């Protein structure tokens, strides 16, 4: 783990390229560091000045008499490399490079950025940026950035890949009342990325929630590992914009076409416990929820309301998001029946009626919080003639304090009449919205995080699969030597078999006699197929004969295929003819793999057959996660194929254990051999006992 | 159409049950009418007072010397009926019944409500409520309600089924700056409903947008008709909460199980051009958009931004919602290439860069608005050192004024730094949000409405189908006489055939010889099935024999079925055995019908076969809309079945015209015969030429 202390708690800071001119970025940074109350030494560096903002100015970093922890760079791009070298020689620990004009402007900038990175490596310096707004820590305090608005102290660490969005959010937070522990503008991420800062924030005692705005993730494998560990300590909420390249890249396979453009990120985030926000509003609503609320024990929500309509709306929201409406304990219902007015709805949502004053809200809220079947509560209020928003808010705070383990949210549906009451809730850390929907969204986010923590706790021992890597290596070696990328069916089957995947017997033959021998050996009926990676649509050129039942038919089919293929495609050299045993029909599945540029192999599972791209019944997981039986089980259960396998409409159930095993082995295969760029096993027939992989396509690089 | 003028522009108002006591609803209404500036006569009615709020008080409505247009009732529930009769005798035109204690409290209240409704009918009075907050018209002006906050004058007509939500929204609107033309609290909808007020508002010159919060719709057919017409004049935006009963009610058929609980509302709203909001926030965002913006000509959105990140976020939103990112005209790109800085992104989203001042925003915005390939524009701003929010906002207003046909939205991502600029936009009717998402959502709403207007314009002549109603009537008559609800397969096939749906030949036979004769007549192979509506799983009791190829086999199968069924179910009386011709396999479709309590028959179309409930590939339309070929076409095209029918992966296309015809005929059948409660035709085989309906299940009531 990188030591990033010098970014957040440096003993001394040099501002390389500091300026006297108000309005310039190079002056704003000086002013921000000073006005943030930073207690360490500040050294402006500028050969043309002797003093800036009342501080002695140095001609160069080397001329500074003392040691320097962090250097903030605002010199022009052309001078950054030289200045960085000087910092290295001086023993500076961290660089924050504000200067723009690097990778983002194209080839020339990329060269410059590469040189800068090399200097950092040479002198073992850590670098933030280039092309960033800077870095802030409200607890040190230090604001080494050129922002107009300084962040208020708080518990959110905010990492942003967009400087503009960071500036926007800081300005907006002034109105919204959000506080931050650290704010980091990631810039071009040439040396340090979100991964390093997530790791750091996870260990920062002042940070409760990690918030990220990201446009890409470069090192997917490291991100997964670090974020997955960090999420065990603190919730990480990410707004990821932009589109991944997975879909476009691998669209030549079934599996590739099925993987939506953003699927790899969704899959990866879920795997490492990251809560993904879909809008900016959601991002900050969730940030507030995670800062203020405990994590609920489960997904059962209770609603207390003084009017029916909003209760119905909130109930709809609860069900839409897959949360559950709590079913109250009998004792709670009995109490309500006795103590609430008879017109009140005592079931969930509890309607305490429009004439409810504080006492009735207080009573009902405490009762539902006491109920063991309730995990979190939403209080709804509409303004009526008798509503007491201020007093009721105080009683909600008390009830929450008496039940600190259960999240309490509020939606006060109104304006001026309820504003003071809503303010009391907000001041006391009870998130209060105008409408119910965002509150339910927050409860849902908390609950997703709870589910992640649960799976982390219950991770089982990884399975050890027996596989034969040598055979696979030998086959790939041969294919590569022939300068091919696509394996023949018989080769792909041999690869799968080496990894313990049951395959339909298939043999490559080069004479009719060989074909007959092969068919006799495996038993009838058989299929004959021309073997050539160059022929995409074999049936169209007479290259396939099915349902062959005798040696004579094999002879005849062999010659017919050769003749027909030669007639259609006289120039194509074929490898021979593959003889494959016809298997009894089972439930048709697909197991495939496509590759994401960031996160590596993604395995797909679902309904197979020729209509696979039409049915789109597939679930995806990162291959690296599929050595855990639980993950495989969850993956299978998301598909309609799973319903069929369990025995649909009275049919006998299929061999689920064998299916799970094939998925695990396929995942292991694509993990062990990164040279596999695409794989489709379609169909895999699942039987009451066992499975059989029929048509296997493997492409290597 | 009901004349509702007296609710909104009464010449005189009586308040029956008016009170002197401040804080009471019966006093609040008096004060609200007076303080709203109402210019007509106001008559408080209360036998115990001589004067209320400075106005002469009358002991009864009959004692009022002048005529009374509207009576507002606040007497206790027990006195409402008598007071209403008095109003009727006086010649009062409209009643607004505030009093609660009717249908909502159960059986007793329902009785009272019925009596009240009867009096309204007897005297030809129109009634709002009971159990409502009242009615307001800001242009008359009159506020005949007990709200604490009066609405500001504006162009939104707001109808709310929940009084609490109405109160909440009025309070909230004070902060949000929303204005209303009319506000109506619908209450129990005993006499007048949202339908009447939608009709009224559509013709109100002061109303630009109709906004509804609804919990149910009682008269679905009338709603569709009236709302569909009203939506041609003005946009109607509805938040409908709560769950329809369609799913639960008809879950015994395939089609019923496939129809989600809220599907009928979705389908109905789409059909009559209503924009459905899913959250309260959306409801009001859309209200603002429709009040302020023109309707765009199409779905092509341009974005002008001063930073990349928000541009990416907005682009994601545009694509997620199915809108299109505009592709600029070559001339626009050429101009941009010449006149924008070389680092600027000249393609959509146009990035005018962080150092953009007003001139550059102004230039780029006017250019994209000039571009014929752009239908609407979103301007994004993040606060930077040089941003000029106030001046830029003024230039955005100017650009919009110069291009009044294209909607312009803004997202100013910040707080205090951008607040004044955002205010200028809002004052000038350019909706400005903090984040891009709600702006795109609004553009999407405008666009949905545009699509509705387009379909309205292009409605084709309805098709005339030849059908034989007599035969169907005769079959239903026979079935009902036998006290059955389920038709035999042969009866259902005869019904379908009478409506011109091609069916596989099927005959009910009662002896083996009859069966042989029938099979000889229709040709082999045939299927024999036991005919009994009591036997649900015919195969399980040996009641089905397939693939019968000769008279001898028919004989044998007939006897075997009879014997087997008798052995399993000795007490079941069977109608005989049905002989059906086996048809060649085609693409398997389902065409079915389920009934919604509000909107009547919903027709389903999709992939058929035994896995229909697993595949869930169905689209729904209200049967009443399926006499329009365009609607049928749109319905089909939403399914995967459609992709198969068009000829998937090189297969020959199926007879689409024949499929469309069957859907239309099925819709006509269930419309002509409301006694059909459920229908499943599954499978329908579609061939290259023609179709054939195989298994038809019809249930009648």
Boltz contact constraints between the chains, C-beta under 6 A:
constraints:
  - contact:
      token1: [A, 162]
      token2: [B, 309]
      max_distance: 6.0
  - contact:
      token1: [A, 164]
      token2: [B, 307]
      max_distance: 6.0
  - contact:
      token1: [A, 164]
      token2: [B, 309]
      max_distance: 6.0
  - contact:
      token1: [A, 164]
      token2: [B, 382]
      max_distance: 6.0
  - contact:
      token1: [A, 165]
      token2: [B, 309]
      max_distance: 6.0
  - contact:
      token1: [A, 167]
      token2: [B, 382]
      max_distance: 6.0
  - contact:
      token1: [A, 167]
      token2: [B, 383]
      max_distance: 6.0
  - contact:
      token1: [A, 168]
      token2: [B, 382]
      max_distance: 6.0
  - contact:
      token1: [A, 168]
      token2: [B, 413]
      max_distance: 6.0
  - contact:
      token1: [A, 168]
      token2: [B, 414]
      max_distance: 6.0
  - contact:
      token1: [A, 171]
      token2: [B, 383]
      max_distance: 6.0
  - contact:
      token1: [A, 171]
      token2: [B, 414]
      max_distance: 6.0
  - contact:
      token1: [A, 171]
      token2: [B, 415]
      max_distance: 6.0
  - contact:
      token1: [A, 171]
      token2: [B, 417]
      max_distance: 6.0
  - contact:
      token1: [A, 172]
      token2: [B, 414]
      max_distance: 6.0
  - contact:
      token1: [A, 172]
      token2: [B, 415]
      max_distance: 6.0
  - contact:
      token1: [A, 174]
      token2: [B, 415]
      max_distance: 6.0
  - contact:
      token1: [A, 174]
      token2: [B, 416]
      max_distance: 6.0
  - contact:
      token1: [A, 175]
      token2: [B, 415]
      max_distance: 6.0
  - contact:
      token1: [A, 241]
      token2: [B, 312]
      max_distance: 6.0
  - contact:
      token1: [A, 241]
      token2: [B, 313]
      max_distance: 6.0
  - contact:
      token1: [A, 241]
      token2: [B, 316]
      max_distance: 6.0
  - contact:
      token1: [A, 242]
      token2: [B, 312]
      max_distance: 6.0
  - contact:
      token1: [A, 279]
      token2: [B, 437]
      max_distance: 6.0
  - contact:
      token1: [A, 280]
      token2: [B, 435]
      max_distance: 6.0
  - contact:
      token1: [A, 281]
      token2: [B, 435]
      max_distance: 6.0
  - contact:
      token1: [A, 307]
      token2: [B, 164]
      max_distance: 6.0
  - contact:
      token1: [A, 309]
      token2: [B, 162]
      max_distance: 6.0
  - contact:
      token1: [A, 309]
      token2: [B, 164]
      max_distance: 6.0
  - contact:
      token1: [A, 309]
      token2: [B, 165]
      max_distance: 6.0
  - contact:
      token1: [A, 312]
      token2: [B, 241]
      max_distance: 6.0
  - contact:
      token1: [A, 312]
      token2: [B, 242]
      max_distance: 6.0
  - contact:
      token1: [A, 313]
      token2: [B, 241]
      max_distance: 6.0
  - contact:
      token1: [A, 316]
      token2: [B, 241]
      max_distance: 6.0
  - contact:
      token1: [A, 382]
      token2: [B, 164]
      max_distance: 6.0
  - contact:
      token1: [A, 382]
      token2: [B, 167]
      max_distance: 6.0
  - contact:
      token1: [A, 382]
      token2: [B, 168]
      max_distance: 6.0
  - contact:
      token1: [A, 383]
      token2: [B, 167]
      max_distance: 6.0
  - contact:
      token1: [A, 383]
      token2: [B, 171]
      max_distance: 6.0
  - contact:
      token1: [A, 413]
      token2: [B, 168]
      max_distance: 6.0
  - contact:
      token1: [A, 414]
      token2: [B, 168]
      max_distance: 6.0
  - contact:
      token1: [A, 414]
      token2: [B, 171]
      max_distance: 6.0
  - contact:
      token1: [A, 414]
      token2: [B, 172]
      max_distance: 6.0
  - contact:
      token1: [A, 415]
      token2: [B, 171]
      max_distance: 6.0
  - contact:
      token1: [A, 415]
      token2: [B, 172]
      max_distance: 6.0
  - contact:
      token1: [A, 415]
      token2: [B, 174]
      max_distance: 6.0
  - contact:
      token1: [A, 415]
      token2: [B, 175]
      max_distance: 6.0
  - contact:
      token1: [A, 416]
      token2: [B, 174]
      max_distance: 6.0
  - contact:
      token1: [A, 417]
      token2: [B, 171]
      max_distance: 6.0
  - contact:
      token1: [A, 435]
      token2: [B, 280]
      max_distance: 6.0
  - contact:
      token1: [A, 435]
      token2: [B, 281]
      max_distance: 6.0
  - contact:
      token1: [A, 437]
      token2: [B, 279]
      max_distance: 6.0
  - contact:
      token1: [A, 614]
      token2: [B, 640]
      max_distance: 6.0
  - contact:
      token1: [A, 614]
      token2: [B, 643]
      max_distance: 6.0
  - contact:
      token1: [A, 640]
      token2: [B, 614]
      max_distance: 6.0
  - contact:
      token1: [A, 643]
      token2: [B, 614]
      max_distance: 6.0
